């Protein structure tokens, strides 16, 4: 069985997800946003207390609030690090991104592997699917756990909202197309876990999201 836990980190109120297989304890840390020693310790204490084995670190996209903890997680647990190739300029300019928002950022390591829709990872016997969903950034991917009925949607789709498109290489039409053609093709009962805010479902967003309902 796959389990999921969410931490809300930094002044950006970013959702960092810990996802693990209950039997093997194999774990993925998705979008580590821990920005200071207090938040790093909270993350590490949870991993210790649950005897988790951090196998992967994944960035859905590479805006600073989703990569604050990359250096810490990579140094602490030496996971396989996956990120979108299209967002590599953002990752490599993390310090410059931070200056735009007046925050300090540790330089992130480079990915061990780039994500594609053909990428295969496993947590125990479970292998999620990567879904290419550009628009908020040029390279963003969502992570769909079909059998478990949930999808990590990063900053693509929120509870009754969508990701902003006024940052580097964001594009509104591309984002809406990603939602309509990729995420809205998932089963309606699929739970979405976004990069900010509360969870929702595909059906709820189809009916109530003002950005995709004229």
C-alpha positions as CSV (number, residue, x, y, z in Angstrom):
1,X,0.0,0.0,0.0
2,X,1.2,3.5,-0.9
3,X,1.0,6.2,1.8
4,X,1.4,9.9,1.4
5,X,2.2,12.7,3.8
6,X,2.3,16.4,3.1
7,X,4.5,19.1,4.7
8,X,3.8,22.8,4.1
9,X,7.1,24.6,4.0
10,X,8.5,28.2,3.6
11,X,6.9,31.5,3.2
12,X,5.5,30.3,-0.1
13,X,3.3,27.6,1.8
14,X,4.6,25.0,-0.6
15,X,3.4,21.4,-0.3
16,X,6.3,18.9,0.0
17,X,5.1,15.3,-0.4
18,X,6.5,12.2,1.1
19,X,5.2,9.1,-0.7
20,X,6.2,5.6,0.4
21,X,5.4,1.9,0.0
22,X,4.3,0.6,3.4
23,X,5.9,-2.8,3.0
24,X,9.3,-2.0,1.5
25,X,9.5,1.6,3.0
26,X,10.8,2.8,-0.4
27,X,10.2,6.5,-0.5
28,X,10.0,9.4,-2.9
29,X,10.3,13.0,-1.7
30,X,8.5,15.2,-4.2
31,X,9.3,18.9,-4.4
32,X,11.3,19.3,-1.2
33,X,10.6,22.9,-0.1
34,X,12.3,22.8,3.3
35,X,14.2,26.1,3.6
36,X,15.8,26.2,7.1
37,X,17.2,23.9,9.7
38,X,13.8,23.7,11.5
39,X,12.0,22.5,8.4
40,X,14.9,20.2,7.5
41,X,14.7,18.6,10.9
42,X,10.9,18.1,10.7
43,X,11.3,16.3,7.4
44,X,14.2,14.2,8.7
45,X,12.3,13.3,11.9
46,X,9.4,12.0,9.9
47,X,11.6,9.9,7.8
48,X,13.4,8.5,10.8
49,X,10.3,7.9,12.8
50,X,8.7,5.9,10.0
51,X,11.9,4.0,9.1
52,X,11.7,5.3,5.5
53,X,14.2,4.5,2.8
54,X,14.5,7.6,0.5
55,X,15.0,6.2,-3.0
56,X,14.0,9.2,-5.1
57,X,13.9,12.9,-5.0
58,X,11.6,14.4,-7.7
59,X,11.0,17.9,-8.8
60,X,7.7,18.3,-10.7
61,X,9.1,21.7,-11.8
62,X,12.0,23.9,-10.7
63,X,10.7,27.1,-9.3
64,X,12.6,28.0,-6.1
65,X,9.8,27.1,-3.6
66,X,9.9,23.5,-4.9
67,X,13.7,23.1,-4.9
68,X,14.7,24.8,-1.6
69,X,15.4,21.5,-0.1
70,X,17.1,19.8,-3.0
71,X,20.7,20.2,-1.7
72,X,19.7,19.0,1.8
73,X,17.8,15.9,0.6
74,X,20.5,14.9,-1.9
75,X,23.3,15.3,0.7
76,X,21.3,13.6,3.5
77,X,19.8,10.6,1.7
78,X,21.7,10.3,-1.7
79,X,18.5,9.5,-3.6
80,X,18.1,9.3,-7.4
81,X,17.3,12.8,-8.4
82,X,14.8,13.3,-11.2
83,X,13.7,16.6,-12.7
84,X,12.4,18.0,-16.0
85,X,15.0,18.8,-18.6
86,X,12.9,21.8,-19.8
87,X,13.3,23.4,-16.4
88,X,17.1,22.9,-16.1
89,X,17.7,26.7,-16.6
90,X,15.5,27.4,-13.6
91,X,17.3,24.8,-11.5
92,X,20.7,26.1,-12.4
93,X,19.7,29.7,-11.7
94,X,18.2,28.9,-8.3
95,X,20.3,31.6,-6.6
96,X,19.2,34.2,-9.1
97,X,15.6,33.1,-8.7
98,X,15.9,33.6,-4.9
99,X,17.2,37.1,-5.4
100,X,14.1,38.0,-7.3
101,X,12.0,37.1,-4.3
102,X,14.5,38.3,-1.6
103,X,15.3,34.8,-0.3
104,X,18.4,32.8,0.0
105,X,18.6,29.5,-1.9
106,X,21.2,26.7,-1.7
107,X,22.5,25.8,-5.1
108,X,20.7,22.6,-6.2
109,X,22.6,19.6,-7.6
110,X,22.0,18.6,-11.2
111,X,19.5,15.8,-11.8
112,X,20.7,12.2,-12.1
113,X,18.0,11.6,-14.7
114,X,15.6,13.8,-16.7
115,X,11.9,12.9,-16.5
116,X,10.1,11.9,-19.7
117,X,6.7,10.2,-20.1
118,X,8.6,7.0,-20.6
119,X,10.4,7.2,-17.2
120,X,9.9,4.2,-15.0
121,X,10.4,4.3,-11.2
122,X,9.2,2.0,-8.5
123,X,8.2,2.2,-4.9
124,X,7.9,-1.4,-3.9
125,X,5.7,-2.9,-6.6
126,X,4.1,0.4,-7.5
127,X,5.2,2.4,-10.6
128,X,3.6,5.8,-11.2
129,X,3.2,7.4,-14.5
130,X,4.8,10.7,-15.4
131,X,2.5,13.1,-17.4
132,X,4.0,16.0,-19.3
133,X,2.0,19.1,-18.4
134,X,3.8,22.3,-19.5
135,X,2.4,25.8,-19.2
136,X,3.3,26.9,-15.6
137,X,6.9,26.1,-16.6
138,X,8.1,24.7,-19.9
139,X,9.1,21.3,-18.4
140,X,6.6,20.4,-15.7
141,X,5.4,16.9,-15.1
142,X,2.5,15.6,-12.9
143,X,2.9,12.2,-11.2
144,X,-0.1,9.8,-11.5
145,X,-0.6,6.8,-9.2
146,X,-3.3,5.0,-11.2
147,X,-4.1,2.1,-8.9
148,X,-3.9,4.3,-5.8
149,X,-6.2,6.9,-7.4
150,X,-4.2,10.0,-6.9
151,X,-2.1,12.5,-8.9
152,X,0.6,14.9,-7.8
153,X,-0.2,18.0,-9.8
154,X,2.6,20.4,-8.9
155,X,1.7,24.0,-9.8
156,X,-0.5,22.9,-12.8
157,X,-3.9,22.3,-11.2
158,X,-5.0,23.5,-7.8
159,X,-8.2,23.4,-5.8
160,X,-10.4,25.7,-7.9
161,X,-7.2,27.3,-9.4
162,X,-4.3,26.9,-11.8
163,X,-0.6,27.8,-11.7
164,X,0.5,31.3,-12.6
165,X,1.8,31.8,-16.1
166,X,3.5,35.2,-15.8
167,X,6.9,33.8,-14.8
168,X,9.8,32.6,-17.1
169,X,8.4,30.8,-20.2
170,X,4.9,30.4,-18.6
171,X,2.1,30.2,-21.1
172,X,-1.6,30.4,-20.3
173,X,-2.9,28.6,-23.3
174,X,-0.4,25.8,-22.9
175,X,-1.3,25.3,-19.3
176,X,-5.0,25.1,-20.0
177,X,-4.4,22.6,-22.8
178,X,-2.3,20.5,-20.4
179,X,-5.2,20.5,-17.9
180,X,-7.9,19.8,-20.4
181,X,-6.1,17.1,-22.5
182,X,-4.0,15.4,-19.9
183,X,-5.3,15.8,-16.4
184,X,-9.0,15.9,-17.3
185,X,-8.6,12.6,-19.1
186,X,-7.9,11.0,-15.7
187,X,-10.8,9.3,-13.9
188,X,-13.1,11.8,-12.2
189,X,-12.6,10.3,-8.8
190,X,-8.8,10.8,-8.9
191,X,-7.6,12.8,-6.0
192,X,-5.2,15.7,-6.9
193,X,-2.5,16.8,-4.5
194,X,-1.3,20.2,-5.7
195,X,1.9,22.1,-5.0
196,X,0.0,24.6,-2.8
197,X,-3.3,24.5,-1.0
198,X,-5.7,21.7,-0.3
199,X,-6.4,18.6,-2.2
200,X,-9.3,18.1,-4.6
201,X,-10.6,15.7,-7.3
202,X,-10.6,15.8,-11.1
203,X,-14.4,15.8,-11.0
204,X,-14.6,18.7,-8.6
205,X,-12.2,20.8,-10.8
206,X,-14.1,19.9,-14.0
207,X,-17.3,21.3,-12.4
208,X,-16.0,24.2,-10.2
209,X,-12.6,25.4,-11.5
210,X,-13.4,28.9,-12.9
211,X,-10.3,28.8,-15.2
212,X,-11.6,25.9,-17.2
213,X,-15.3,26.6,-16.9
214,X,-16.5,29.6,-18.9
